[in-house]
Amino acid sequence: MQQHDQDGLPQPQRRGAVIAIAVSIALSVMDSSIANVALPTIAADLRVEPAEAILVVNAYQIAVIMSLLPLASLGEKLGYERIYRCGLMLFIASSFFCAMAGSLTELTLARVAQGFGAAGLMSVNTALVRLIYPQRLLGQGMGINALVVATSSVLGPGVASAVLSVAHWPWIFALNIPIGLAALTLALRFLPATPRASRRFDAGSALLSAGTFGMLMTGAEQLARGAPPVRALLLLAGGVLCGILLWRRQSGRAAPLLPVDLLRIPIFALSVATSVGSFMAQMMTFVALPFFLQHDLGRTQVETGLLMMPWPLALIVMSPLAGRASDRVPAGLLGGVGLACMAAGLALLATLPAAPNTFDIGWRMALCGLGFGLFQTPNNRTLLTAAPRERSGGASGMLSTARLTGQTLGAALAALCLRMVDGGPQLALLGASCIAAAAALISFTRLRAAPR
């Protein structure tokens, strides 16, 4: 087993570790959106309203975001590779129960367990990348990892469409099992031993962190679903209270579970805020589009997945170009321009003509993907390199927390739009456009916060 005091892993161990991480993180990120295309079918099959079916997406997101920072901190104590392997095992097992679910309650509980497993992967993913690659190749490793995450986050609908063209919706989740087992085999063999911190794990802060994010996100989700306002407001108030207590408990600590030390770095904090906004806009879009394309435009679920594919394809093309450009161009500028393009593409999607052809939809989706790709890789690189190397776990957890916070809030806002008005999908797309534009403005402010 490779020791953590060496500069990266030798070949072929590095290659095996990279493949294990890439495959498993792709599965966990993809599952945040893979069910979106099937939501209308799941709602009909399980005899629930469309706004209720969105709980299949939100339950996963909430479980992940509740446990990300505690697991990142636990990884620094027990070893990143142990958290990663255990998370992958839980993800595989819960995918089986998702596929076997016969009611919305069963599917939701299985998705919660799946989210906890995914959090084990996401929380320490970037920290492992920093140990797998030698310092001279660290930029390359981060670029590959950012591309996998960014692509996977929008590839879910296309994969779901391919599965649904030949099978029923449970197979969307069953697909994780053989692929996950292959990744687990590689992870058990190739992931390196990682440093173990001598400090004690702060269980009190972990509970406060879970309470903060869990109650805030659940409260937002309850409001979106039309739950009694008193219940939702109590959850939101509880989340705010836990957050205040967590902030006070963590302030002044050398390596806090909630990385308040990193959030005091302007470029880090602005990059986190930009990431939250971008993923809010993305998730609002990917929840609303299936309903828009299938219910309003009369497309099939297979056609829906294919029509959404230009976004990830454009992202795949743009991400490596953006990564190379970030060596010379400030991330604040690249991110601002990229998010402005995304905002324009979303506004154009919301204002499609009554009977658009495939090209009308496709080029608008591609514009969104190009903009998101121009933003994502430079933003991730800036966020991660702003943190000291010894705080890799905290930075990795915060990067994933920002993404999941945005995705969870975006899904809740999309559900609110779908529930409140007849033209809900178009309203969600316009809202996503406004959020992307606001994130672009935040990105531009980074030009004054740091030279890169």
Disulfide bonds with the S-S distance in Angstrom:
none
